[in-house]
């Protein structure tokens, strides 16, 4: 009985670890990255940093820093965009100015 409980606990830990790893993976293909601040209104790929929507094509402002498009890895900066961390910092700075 003790071995069965130990085996069940170990199996649960493995399953939980596998699930957390798959959740952490981006839903887009390898070689791609999120690029914030480059999408036109209605052309974003998914949810925004502000959390005001959770779907693609719901942005209302061109080049909103909180909206992203998925681009080839390494091309974001050349497109005039920002990483998620940089976009968050810019949004915080804008909020503190208001």
C-alpha positions as CSV (number, residue, x, y, z in Angstrom):
1,X,0.0,0.0,0.0
2,X,2.8,2.4,0.9
3,X,4.6,1.7,-2.4
4,X,1.4,2.3,-4.4
5,X,1.0,5.7,-2.7
6,X,4.6,6.6,-3.4
7,X,4.3,5.5,-7.1
8,X,1.1,7.5,-7.5
9,X,2.7,10.6,-6.0
10,X,5.7,10.3,-8.3
11,X,3.5,9.9,-11.3
12,X,1.5,12.9,-10.3
13,X,4.7,15.0,-10.0
14,X,5.9,13.9,-13.5
15,X,2.5,14.7,-15.0
16,X,2.4,18.1,-13.3
17,X,5.9,18.9,-14.5
18,X,5.1,17.9,-18.1
19,X,1.9,20.1,-18.1
20,X,3.8,23.1,-16.7
21,X,6.4,22.8,-19.4
22,X,3.9,22.6,-22.2
23,X,2.0,25.6,-20.8
24,X,5.2,27.7,-20.7
25,X,5.9,27.0,-24.4
26,X,4.7,29.6,-26.9
27,X,1.8,28.6,-29.1
28,X,3.7,29.7,-32.3
29,X,6.4,27.9,-34.2
30,X,10.0,27.8,-33.3
31,X,12.0,30.6,-34.9
32,X,9.2,33.1,-34.1
33,X,8.8,35.8,-31.4
34,X,6.2,38.3,-30.2
35,X,6.9,41.8,-31.3
36,X,5.1,44.6,-29.5
37,X,4.1,47.9,-31.0
38,X,4.1,47.1,-34.7
39,X,0.5,46.0,-35.4
40,X,-2.1,48.2,-37.0
41,X,-5.6,48.4,-35.5
42,X,-7.4,45.1,-35.9
43,X,-4.2,43.3,-36.9
44,X,-2.8,42.1,-33.6
45,X,-2.2,38.4,-33.1
46,X,-3.7,37.9,-29.6
47,X,-4.3,39.4,-26.2
48,X,-2.7,42.7,-25.1
49,X,-0.5,43.5,-22.1
50,X,-3.2,45.6,-20.5
51,X,-5.6,42.6,-20.4
52,X,-8.5,44.5,-22.0
53,X,-9.0,41.8,-24.6
54,X,-7.8,38.3,-25.2
55,X,-8.3,37.7,-28.9
56,X,-6.7,38.5,-32.2
57,X,-7.9,41.4,-34.3
58,X,-9.3,43.4,-31.3
59,X,-6.7,46.2,-31.1
60,X,-8.2,49.6,-31.7
61,X,-5.0,51.8,-32.2
62,X,-2.2,51.5,-34.7
63,X,1.2,50.6,-33.2
64,X,-0.1,50.3,-29.7
65,X,2.8,49.3,-27.5
66,X,0.7,46.7,-25.6
67,X,-0.3,44.8,-28.8
68,X,1.8,42.3,-30.6
69,X,2.3,40.4,-33.8
70,X,4.3,37.2,-34.2
71,X,7.4,37.8,-36.4
72,X,10.5,35.9,-37.4
73,X,12.9,35.7,-34.5
74,X,15.5,38.5,-34.5
75,X,13.5,40.8,-36.7
76,X,11.4,42.7,-34.1
77,X,13.8,45.5,-33.4
78,X,14.4,46.1,-37.1
79,X,10.6,46.4,-37.6
80,X,10.6,49.1,-34.9
81,X,9.0,46.8,-32.3
82,X,9.8,45.9,-28.7
83,X,10.2,42.8,-26.6
84,X,7.6,42.0,-24.0
85,X,9.8,43.3,-21.2
86,X,10.6,46.6,-23.0
87,X,6.9,47.1,-23.9
88,X,5.9,46.6,-20.3
89,X,8.5,49.1,-19.2
90,X,7.3,51.7,-21.7
91,X,3.7,51.2,-20.7
92,X,4.6,51.7,-17.0
93,X,6.4,54.9,-17.9
94,X,3.4,56.1,-19.9
95,X,1.1,55.3,-16.9
96,X,3.3,57.2,-14.5
97,X,3.3,60.3,-16.7
98,X,-0.5,60.4,-16.7
